[in-house]
């Protein structure tokens, strides 16, 4: 996570156990009117947009490969859940979101989209 970015943090659950993951280790939550795909891979929570940037496939209907990449169910494009880079060579980018597990619960950071943020 870049330190110069400003995030608003949203609580999505009291604990990881409260999130209902499908057998593929993926689920979708609504955060600030946005659908976000949450992945549980090797006890790590990761988050990305729920739609594939290529053809709009629901990423939660895909799967996580052996390397920890999320795979779109439509055309099998693969993306790193850590940085959103397309690792199967097509050149797309999947937006990712930081996830924090705190004493108060599980939180997702949504970057502030302030047009005039550079004035701060």
Buried (B, 14 or more C-beta within 10 A) or exposed (E): EEEEEEBEBBEBBEEBEEBEBEEBBBBBBEBEEBBBBBBBBEEEBBBBBBBBBBEEBBBBBBBBBEEBBBBBBBEEBBBBBEEBBBBBEEEBEBBBBBBBEEEEBBBBBBBEEEEEEEEE
